[in-house]
Amino acid sequence: MGAQQVAERFAELYGAEPQGVWAAPGRVNLIGEHTDYNDGFVMPFALPHRTLAAVSRRDDGVLRLHSADIGGPAVELRLDDLAPRSDGAWTAYPAGVVWALREAGHAVTGADVHLSSTVPTGAGLSSSAALEVVTALALDDLYGLGLPRWKQARLCQRAENVYVGAPTGIMDQTASACCEAGHALFLDTRDLSQQQIPFDLAAAGLRLLVVDTRVQHAHSGGEYGKRRAGCEKGAALLGVDALRDVPYDGLDAALARLGGEEEVVRLVRHVVTENERVERTVALLRADDPRAIGPVLTEGHASLRDDFRISCPELDLVVDTALSAGALGARMTGGGFGGSAIVLAEATDVGTLTKTLEEAFAAAGRTLPRVFEAVPSAGAGRLL
Ligand code: GLA
């Protein structure tokens, strides 16, 4: 749905034109998984799939939320009633952002919101971050808050961590808020410093496919939190602030110090080697050698599967099938336990690869995956 249509639907719903229309994209992460809550490196880029929001401000302490994708009447909430963990529905994401803004001292007094999204949900492509970021951006504009994008991302993360109750890192919100078309975002999650790395695979005759396994993932479920707690335990045992502080060339010594803590050893090894893989990927892209990142992606998958243990049979099936069919590299992307994988391939191989993946899923008796090409797209912005 385009910006104009979203504005028209808003007018039908709420009886007046919106004061503006904003958009925020979903993301895929190229490399750097489960490093963001360890103060490490990540490298996401924005998808063309995005969430649009037509919004007007209100001054009576009421928030009305409507989603074209969910349907039904608008949900009406009183700002004074917003409280962490009080809402188990999709409305918790935009309401959480309003709550986080007010908690941070910003005088937001209400809004009418109509949303429409093309970001697949439950596919590990950050539909929730898109929903949060589009809300934050619209309110920042309408209330003249002047918050820098990184700060909007932080408030969105707080909404997700505290209001929704999912203990996620900062990657998804920063990606949605800060990515640029044609680039991947090399983000240091310790200080949020960013570098836009040119990422034009098409020019090199390559494609990056997203393969949505259609196995739904859920972050507020316990496994993500358990991994996070395990990483924090590792940092505490090693006497560092975060696993980011364990140097790659000191990894063996660090693991030896963890003694019999078998699970912590695996988690630490993943995080430390994954940070190194992000740095290697950045160096290869800077050296204009995009084909060479394929094996780095595949190494990353092995580490997530064997050390971090967050893959699932469908994600492994995508990776194994793609590699045997000639892909340059493949790995699961996002939080894990379902969702999507990415596959780096020669442009000329895409047709055969897609067919081979579909056949493999059919033979395994699984729902066919959704396969699409990921083109690095623009971050959040105002459309109307
Ligand atoms: C989810 C979280 C992110 C990040 C990834 C794993 O997408 O929202 O913060 O931790 O998982 O890299």
Boltz pocket constraint, residues with backbone or C-beta under 6 A from the ligand:
constraints:
  - pocket:
      binder: B
      contacts: [[A, 29], [A, 32], [A, 33], [A, 34], [A, 35], [A, 36], [A, 37], [A, 124], [A, 168], [A, 169], [A, 170], [A, 171], [A, 172], [A, 334], [A, 335], [A, 336]]
      max_distance: 6.0
